[in-house]
């Protein structure tokens, strides 16, 4: 599963790698580029684009979620594995925190196991794309 933005990212990766292959390179670099191109073509062939819900009421794939964890507010975006970038906010729908938050509504407190201890996460808001 991925968002429409994730589909665009895959298409851009294919275009970039195709250009690099066409430009030529030494045999080792060319082999690596072709491996990457095969990977992204396979991901493209099997991608399942999920349109985001315009006005979600619970945490789900594609939603933007503001949480309070450890006393700090943080914004997350639940996305596909290929478009995840946890340091920037987008997290994979398969990540432990996304799975823990799935189905939660604003105001809910979610118990989350992290680093061997349980902590509470408060869902502050859930919005669409």
C-alpha positions in Angstrom: 0.0 0.0 0.0 1.1 3.5 -0.7 -0.3 7.0 -1.0 -0.6 8.8 -4.4 2.6 10.7 -3.4 4.4 7.3 -2.8 3.3 6.2 -6.3 4.9 9.4 -7.7 8.1 8.7 -5.8 8.3 5.3 -7.3 7.7 6.7 -10.8 10.4 9.3 -10.2 12.9 6.6 -9.0 12.3 4.6 -12.2 12.8 7.7 -14.4 16.0 8.7 -12.6 17.5 5.2 -12.7 16.5 4.7 -16.4 18.3 7.9 -17.3 21.4 6.8 -15.4 21.4 3.4 -17.1 21.0 5.0 -20.5 23.9 7.4 -19.7 26.1 4.4 -19.2 28.6 3.7 -16.4 31.2 1.2 -15.5 30.0 -2.4 -15.3 29.8 -2.5 -11.4 27.8 0.7 -11.3 25.6 -0.3 -14.2 24.8 -3.6 -12.5 23.8 -1.8 -9.3 21.6 0.6 -11.3 19.9 -2.2 -13.2 19.2 -4.0 -9.9 17.7 -0.9 -8.5 15.6 -0.4 -11.6 14.3 -4.0 -11.5 13.4 -3.5 -7.8 11.4 -0.3 -8.5 9.7 -1.8 -11.6 8.6 -4.7 -9.4 7.3 -2.3 -6.8 5.5 -0.3 -9.5 3.9 -3.4 -10.9 2.5 -4.5 -7.5 1.7 -1.1 -6.0 -1.7 -0.6 -4.4 -2.5 3.1 -4.2 -4.8 4.1 -1.4 -6.5 7.4 -1.6 -6.5 9.3 1.7 -9.7 9.8 3.6 -10.7 13.5 3.3 -12.1 13.9 6.8 -11.0 10.9 8.9 -12.2 10.4 12.5 -9.7 7.8 13.4 -6.0 7.0 12.7 -5.7 5.0 9.5 -3.4 4.7 6.4 -2.8 8.1 4.8 -3.8 10.2 7.8 -1.9 12.9 9.5 -1.8 12.4 13.3 -0.6 14.7 16.0 0.3 12.9 19.2 1.7 13.7 22.6 4.5 11.3 23.6 6.8 11.8 26.5 5.4 15.3 27.1 6.2 16.4 23.5 3.8 16.9 20.6 4.8 15.3 17.3 3.2 15.1 13.9 3.2 11.8 12.0 1.9 10.8 8.6 1.0 7.1 8.1 2.3 6.0 4.7 3.6 3.0 2.8 7.0 1.4 3.5 8.7 2.9 0.4 7.7 6.5 1.3 8.4 6.4 5.0 11.0 8.8 6.5 10.5 8.6 10.3 13.0 11.5 11.0 10.8 13.8 8.8 7.4 12.5 10.1 6.1 10.0 7.5 6.1 6.5 9.2 5.2 3.2 7.6 1.8 1.8 8.3 3.6 -1.4 9.4 5.7 0.3 12.1 4.9 -0.6 15.7 3.7 2.9 16.6 1.4 3.2 13.5 -0.1 -0.2 14.4 -0.6 0.9 18.0 -2.3 4.1 16.9 -4.6 2.5 14.2 -8.2 3.1 14.9 -7.5 5.7 17.7 -9.5 8.9 17.8 -8.5 12.4 19.1 -8.5 12.3 22.9 -7.7 8.6 23.0 -4.8 7.4 25.1 -2.9 4.5 23.5 -0.6 2.2 25.5 2.7 1.6 23.6 5.5 -0.8 24.3 8.9 0.9 23.6 12.4 -0.2 24.6 11.1 -2.6 27.1 8.7 -0.3 28.9 5.1 0.8 28.4 4.3 4.4 27.7 1.2 6.4 27.0 0.6 8.2 23.7 -2.2 10.8 23.5 -3.9 11.3 20.1 -4.4 15.1 19.8 -5.7 15.2 16.2 -6.3 13.2 13.1 -6.6 14.9 9.7 -6.7 13.9 6.0 -4.1 14.7 3.4 
